[in-house]
Every structure is written in C-alpha cells, then in structure tokens.
Amino acid sequence: MVIPTSSGNNYLDALSAVSTGNGDGQSLHAVLDFAQNWVSRIDWSSFETANLQLEQTNAYRDPGEAELSGNRLRLPG
C-alpha cells in the first residue's frame, strides 16, 4: 500500500480514530480504498513514468497545502 504525501493527514486521522475507538472504521476504509484505487492506476513500469504521474495527481503536495488549495490527490487520467 502506498499512502501519498498529500493524503497523509487523512490517513493518520482515520487511523487514529480507529485506534482510539472513535467511529466504526468507515473513514479508514475510505482512505485505504481510494489509495488502493489510485496506486493501481499508476504506471510503475519506470521511475520517470511513475514520477510524472505522481506529480500530475498531486501525490507529492504537502497535505495541509493540498487541503487548503483544493489540490488533493486525484486519480490518474
């Protein structure tokens, strides 16, 4: 499983909620489901290809900046 930088806060918040008994795990399931879908669509055949797709999908963005600017992780086209 790959959790992109831009989704780090969402993942940690969802994981924390499960760890502390808050909620029923739906948030964690949603974060992991999206991450799995995203990672399955990245072309990992070469570093250059994958790196370009990671940049295009906002994977490297700072999580706080991504949230504030609306440039969240998106699925590859």
Contacts in CASP RR format, 6 or more apart in sequence:
PFRMAT RR
TARGET T0000
AUTHOR 0000-0000-0000
METHOD contacts of the structure
MODEL  1
MVIPTSSGNNYLDALSAVSTGNGDGQSLHAVLDFAQNWVSRIDWSSFETA
NLQLEQTNAYRDPGEAELSGNRLRLPG
1 32 0 8 1.000
1 35 0 8 1.000
1 36 0 8 1.000
1 39 0 8 1.000
2 35 0 8 1.000
2 38 0 8 1.000
2 39 0 8 1.000
3 11 0 8 1.000
3 31 0 8 1.000
3 35 0 8 1.000
4 35 0 8 1.000
4 38 0 8 1.000
4 54 0 8 1.000
4 57 0 8 1.000
4 58 0 8 1.000
4 59 0 8 1.000
4 60 0 8 1.000
4 73 0 8 1.000
5 59 0 8 1.000
5 60 0 8 1.000
5 61 0 8 1.000
5 62 0 8 1.000
5 63 0 8 1.000
6 58 0 8 1.000
6 59 0 8 1.000
6 60 0 8 1.000
6 61 0 8 1.000
6 62 0 8 1.000
6 63 0 8 1.000
6 66 0 8 1.000
6 71 0 8 1.000
6 72 0 8 1.000
6 73 0 8 1.000
7 31 0 8 1.000
7 34 0 8 1.000
7 35 0 8 1.000
7 63 0 8 1.000
7 72 0 8 1.000
7 73 0 8 1.000
8 63 0 8 1.000
9 63 0 8 1.000
9 64 0 8 1.000
9 67 0 8 1.000
10 27 0 8 1.000
10 31 0 8 1.000
10 63 0 8 1.000
11 28 0 8 1.000
11 31 0 8 1.000
11 32 0 8 1.000
11 35 0 8 1.000
13 27 0 8 1.000
14 25 0 8 1.000
14 27 0 8 1.000
14 28 0 8 1.000
14 30 0 8 1.000
14 31 0 8 1.000
15 28 0 8 1.000
16 22 0 8 1.000
17 23 0 8 1.000
17 25 0 8 1.000
17 27 0 8 1.000
17 28 0 8 1.000
18 25 0 8 1.000
18 28 0 8 1.000
34 73 0 8 1.000
37 75 0 8 1.000
38 57 0 8 1.000
38 73 0 8 1.000
38 75 0 8 1.000
38 76 0 8 1.000
41 75 0 8 1.000
41 76 0 8 1.000
41 77 0 8 1.000
42 50 0 8 1.000
42 53 0 8 1.000
42 54 0 8 1.000
42 57 0 8 1.000
42 76 0 8 1.000
43 49 0 8 1.000
43 50 0 8 1.000
43 53 0 8 1.000
43 76 0 8 1.000
44 50 0 8 1.000
53 76 0 8 1.000
54 60 0 8 1.000
56 76 0 8 1.000
57 73 0 8 1.000
57 74 0 8 1.000
57 75 0 8 1.000
57 76 0 8 1.000
58 66 0 8 1.000
58 71 0 8 1.000
58 72 0 8 1.000
58 73 0 8 1.000
58 74 0 8 1.000
59 73 0 8 1.000
61 69 0 8 1.000
61 71 0 8 1.000
61 73 0 8 1.000
65 71 0 8 1.000
66 72 0 8 1.000
66 73 0 8 1.000
END
